[in-house]
Amino acid sequence: MDYLTSFLVGRPGRGASLASGDAQRVRGACSRGLKERLLERANTIQNQLKGEIARLSNRQATFQRNAARDDE
């Protein structure tokens, strides 16, 4: 699988050389695409972490209520 294919649409075929300006534009597009994917992944992970923290907080509160009830 060639990850650069989508960035090389309308450019010379495989093995052909790019002009310096074209190469810089393709490099910039690849970098922006990578940054966007990484940010999406980081946001997904952050949202999952927030959900896990909320579930843990609820379980801790339940545990503390039950422990206080048992002490009575």
ABEGO torsion letter per residue (X at the ends): XBAAAAAABGBBBBGBBBBAAAAAAAAAAAAAAAAAAAAAAAAAAAAAAAAAAAAAAAAAAAAAAAAAAAAX
